[in-house]
Amino acid sequence: MTISYSLTGATASHTDTVSPGLPSGAAAGMLAILQVVSGHPNDNVPSTPSGWTLAGSSSGGGGTFGSGTGPRRVTFFVRVLVGGEAAPTTAIPSGSTGSMIGACVVTLSRTAGTGWRWAYTNGDDTISGTSFSAACSTALTWAVGDFTVIGYALPSSSVTLSAQGVAATGITFGVVTERLDNAVASGNTARLGMASAQPVSAGTGTQAPTASATLSAATTGAAAVLRIREASSDINATAQSVFPPRNLVSATGLTGDDIVTATLYRQVGTDLTAVRAASGIDVTGQSSLLRVDAEQPFGVSLNYVAILTDVNGTQWTVFSGPITSTVTSDVISDAIRGVGAAVFIEEWADKKRTRDATQFNVGGRIIVVGKKRSAPQATVTVSTDTDDAGDDLQDVLDNATEGTIMIRKQVTLSGVDGHLALLDDDERRTWTIPFRMWDLDTVEVEAWPDVLEAAGFTLQDIADNFSTLQDIANFFTTNLLAIALYDFGP
């Protein structure tokens, strides 16, 4: 696992707007870093280029903005390249005396990981001198393999940098190499400096770094540190070969990315639906989060999304591959218990909605006072073809969690798929064959409360696969998570 510095683009400067080109040879998968140094009487944060992400921005150096003096702002934007990107454009307000902006794009490459992660902190040196030292204000987590980019913004274009460095208590950084030391000659001028430190070779912990450098002449300035890491977090979805279908959804590699909160979603088209019991889960110190989705629609392609928040408050989004759950019938199920029955929806003639209302005849005018219209009520007629399917439906209706069942078409259909509160049911048998008809009096309701977690397996699953407790112990030799991840299907 190694992150390495790759390419350097040309620096662009102007009084208010720049579009620095990407380095020649920039390729998909690289992390592009756009460093911007700016100065303005209002000290504005430069605009974020389309398709880029603001990693952080800070101003420092003290004093009053002027020629060769006062604060300068250093800003980092980042973008994971996919190929074919245009040059980014960033700007500060125009028409102000002395305003200036300079920018350059560099790229990094990685050999492993599931993506890129970054964290930003900043500091400044307000004491004019040639030994520049900026203690950063925010502590970052550090681990072996972390790559570091250090950005400098000085108020004079003629002051050059050398001996750039970065330090943090208990952390052993690699060799620091100067990458940029360029003049921004527009307006009140500035110096754009950048250096990179080879990956951390030893030490872990949460520490605020200090950026340093030797200057050719005495001045002040601002600095920022961008910690870059190969991502370990990912989301995986696996379809179990069981009936009713359910998918195992797991976010993994969380501790490596300092993830503290996770939310898992099911995505169909552009619609996101939170997976049961997977909203805003505190995963501090956990390497993974596993949940079961037993409420997915049938016959359509979907994938899963994890929104992960790290210890610095930065959110990361990762996606699974596609899954299509298929069945050969309609299904009535209890997703909480993990059981269900194969049925065929025969009739769903109407959806009746009632409204408590009272009317008054006031001088010949009818005045109606009423409450909100009710949820739809309906009698749903379904059939089962086999004794097993009929018995399965009996079990779902007998033990429905909170009296609620889920009904889904063989291929999902809006207005059908949903959750129903069961009022009563009428089973009509055909005594000579296994075929049965069922009239279910129902009311449409919301899904089960999110605090109820879906079962990943049932006791019947275990009974169908193992004879004794010792058989289970012999098969699952690691931990209970192995049982939750096991596919109990045929």
QUIDAGI-V941379 format. One record per backbone hydrogen bond with DSSP energy under -1.0 kcal/mol. NH is the residue of the N-H (numbers start at 0). CO is the residue of the C=O. E is the energy in kcal/mol with one decimal. If there is no record, write none. Layout:
BEGIN
nh->(NH/NH)
co->(CO/CO)
e->(E/E)
END
This chain:
BEGIN
nh->(3/5/8/11/13/17/25/28/29/30/31/32/33/34/35/36/37/38/42/46/51/52/54/55/57/59/65/67/68/71/72/73/74/75/76/77/78/80/89/91/98/99/100/101/102/103/105/106/107/108/110/113/116/118/120/122/124/128/131/133/135/136/139/141/144/145/146/147/148/149/150/151/152/153/161/164/166/170/171/173/176/178/179/181/183/187/188/189/190/191/192/193/194/195/196/197/199/200/204/206/209/210/211/212/213/214/215/218/220/221/222/223/224/225/226/227/228/230/233/235/237/239/241/246/247/248/249/250/251/253/257/258/259/260/261/262/263/264/265/266/267/270/272/274/277/280/282/285/288/290/292/298/301/302/304/305/306/307/308/309/310/312/315/317/319/322/329/330/331/332/333/337/338/340/342/343/345/346/351/357/359/361/364/366/368/370/373/376/377/379/380/381/382/383/389/390/391/392/393/394/395/396/397/398/402/403/404/405/406/407/411/415/416/417/419/420/421/422/425/427/429/432/435/436/437/438/439/440/441/442/443/444/451/454/461/462/463/465/471/472/473/474/475/481/483/484)
co->(108/106/104/102/100/89/22/80/26/107/78/105/76/103/74/101/72/99/39/90/48/77/75/75/73/71/68/187/65/59/37/57/35/55/33/52/31/29/17/15/95/38/13/36/11/34/32/6/30/3/1/230/228/226/224/222/220/218/212/210/208/121/206/204/199/142/227/196/225/194/223/192/221/190/213/211/209/167/201/197/195/193/193/191/189/97/185/183/153/181/151/179/149/176/147/174/145/171/141/139/166/133/164/131/161/129/159/128/124/152/122/150/120/148/118/146/116/114/251/249/247/245/239/292/237/290/235/288/233/286/254/253/308/308/280/306/277/304/272/302/270/267/265/263/274/261/259/282/250/248/246/324/322/266/264/317/262/315/260/313/257/309/307/305/303/301/342/407/340/405/338/333/333/331/329/382/380/380/376/368/366/364/361/359/357/355/353/351/441/439/346/437/343/435/385/386/387/388/389/390/391/392/393/394/399/400/419/332/417/330/297/412/412/406/404/442/402/440/438/436/434/429/383/427/381/425/379/423/377/420/375/418/448/335/457/458/459/461/467/468/469/470/471/478/479/480)
e->(-2.5/-2.7/-2.6/-2.6/-2.2/-2.4/-1.9/-3.2/-1.8/-2.0/-3.3/-3.1/-3.0/-2.4/-2.8/-2.8/-2.2/-2.5/-1.5/-2.3/-2.1/-2.5/-2.3/-1.4/-2.1/-1.9/-1.9/-1.5/-1.1/-1.9/-3.0/-2.6/-2.7/-2.6/-2.4/-2.6/-1.9/-2.7/-2.2/-2.6/-1.8/-2.2/-2.5/-2.8/-2.4/-1.8/-2.4/-2.2/-2.2/-2.7/-1.1/-2.6/-2.2/-1.7/-1.9/-2.3/-2.7/-1.5/-2.1/-3.1/-2.6/-2.8/-2.5/-2.9/-2.3/-2.0/-2.8/-1.6/-2.3/-3.3/-2.9/-3.0/-2.5/-1.8/-1.8/-2.2/-1.7/-2.2/-2.8/-2.0/-2.9/-3.2/-2.3/-2.7/-2.8/-2.7/-2.4/-1.6/-2.0/-3.1/-2.0/-2.4/-2.3/-2.3/-2.7/-2.2/-2.3/-2.4/-1.7/-2.4/-2.5/-2.3/-2.5/-1.8/-3.3/-3.2/-2.0/-1.8/-1.9/-2.5/-2.6/-2.2/-2.8/-3.1/-2.8/-3.5/-2.8/-2.6/-1.7/-2.6/-2.5/-2.5/-1.6/-2.5/-3.1/-3.1/-2.7/-2.5/-2.4/-2.2/-1.5/-2.3/-3.0/-1.6/-2.0/-1.7/-2.1/-3.2/-3.5/-3.4/-2.1/-2.1/-2.6/-2.7/-1.5/-2.7/-2.0/-3.0/-2.4/-2.8/-3.0/-3.5/-2.2/-2.0/-2.3/-2.6/-2.8/-3.2/-2.8/-2.5/-1.6/-2.2/-3.0/-2.1/-2.6/-2.9/-2.2/-2.6/-2.0/-2.6/-2.9/-1.8/-1.3/-2.8/-2.5/-1.7/-2.4/-1.9/-3.2/-2.8/-3.2/-3.4/-1.8/-3.6/-3.0/-2.8/-3.5/-2.8/-2.1/-2.8/-3.1/-2.4/-1.8/-2.0/-2.3/-2.7/-2.6/-2.3/-2.2/-2.1/-2.2/-2.8/-2.8/-2.0/-2.3/-2.0/-2.9/-2.6/-2.6/-2.4/-2.5/-2.1/-2.0/-2.1/-2.9/-3.5/-2.4/-3.2/-2.3/-3.9/-1.4/-1.2/-2.2/-2.9/-3.1/-2.6/-2.8/-2.8/-2.9/-1.7/-2.8/-2.2/-1.9/-1.3/-1.6/-2.6/-2.4/-2.6/-1.4/-2.4/-2.7/-1.7/-2.9/-1.1/-1.6/-1.9)
END
